[in-house]
Amino acid sequence: MTGIVITGASGRMGQMLIKVVEASDHAHLVGVTEREGHPWVGQDLGVAMGQSEMGVPVVSDAIEVVKDAQAIIDFTSPAASVAMAELAAQARAVHVIGTTGLSDGDLAKIKAAARHAPIVRAGNMSLGVNLLVQLTKKVAAALDEDYDIEVVEAHHRHKVDAPSGTALMLGEAAAEGRGVDLNDVKDSGRDGITGARKRGDIGFAAIRGGDVVGEHDVIFAADGERIVLRHLATDRAVFARGALKAALWGQGKGPGEYDMLDVLGL
C-alpha cells in the first residue's frame, strides 16, 4: 500500500483526492496539509470534512507527514508546489503536480528538484485529455497554415489562471505538430481593434462561469470547413483517479520529470 500525502486538503480537488485515495485498494492516506492559519489545521480530517473521525490530523507543516509518504499529490498554488517539490526531493518521494499557472522560474526549480526524485507534472491528469493532446499534435502536423488553430476552454468561476493548464498543453501539442515554438505564435490577448488574425498563430479563448468542471475545444478552421476536437469533463474524479494512477506508477521510477503520457504509455 503506497502512502499518500495530499496537499490543499480543503480545496475541491483536495477533497476529491481524499475520497479517491480512501477508496483505493493500492494506496492509503498518511497525511494532509493546509496553509498555516487555515481553520482546518489542527482538526481531524474527517471532522473538518463534516464526517466521522479518520485519525488523520490536518497539518500546516508538511515535514511532519512527507517523511512517512511514498508519494505526494499536489493541486495547490505555484509557490506551494515549488516548496513541496523541494521537500519531496529530500524525502525521495514521488511528487505528482497538477498545479497550473507555473512560471518559467517555478518550472526551473521543479526541474532542479526532479534531479533527486520522480516528479509527474501535467496540466490535466485525465486519460481523455491526454488522448486529445496526441490527436491535436497529429492533426496539426497533417494540416498547413491554411487552417487557423484556436483553443477554447471553459471553467468554473473560481479558477484563477487563464488560459488553463490544459489549454496550454493543447497549444503546445499543436505547436509541436506544426514544428514551431508556442511562444512565437501564441495569441491570447485579443481586445478592441486587434486587426486581422495573423496567419499561423495559435489563439486562446477562456470562458469562466458557474460550476463548469472543464471543457476544451481545439478548432482547426479553414475556408469552407472546420475540424473540432473536444473534451468535456463533468466530474473532478477523473483528474483525481489520474493523479492517483500517476502516484502509483511513479513507485520505483528513477529521478526525473515525467508527464501523463509517460504514465499512460502514450
Salt bridges, closest charged atoms under 4 A:
GLU34 OE1 - ARG35 NH1 3.75
ASP68 OD2 - LYS67 NZ 3.18
ASP74 OD2 - HIS95 NE2 2.96
GLU145 OE1 - ARG199 NE 3.60
ASP146 OD1 - ARG199 NH1 3.04
ASP148 OD1 - ARG197 NH1 3.37
GLU150 OE2 - ARG190 NH2 2.69
GLU150 OE2 - ARG197 NH2 2.80
GLU153 OE1 - HIS155 ND1 2.81
GLU153 OE1 - ARG208 NH1 2.70
ASP161 OD1 - LYS159 NZ 3.14
GLU176 OE2 - LYS137 NZ 3.55
ASP187 OD2 - ARG190 NE 3.08
ASP217 OD1 - ARG230 NE 2.67
GLU257 OE1 - LYS111 NZ 3.48
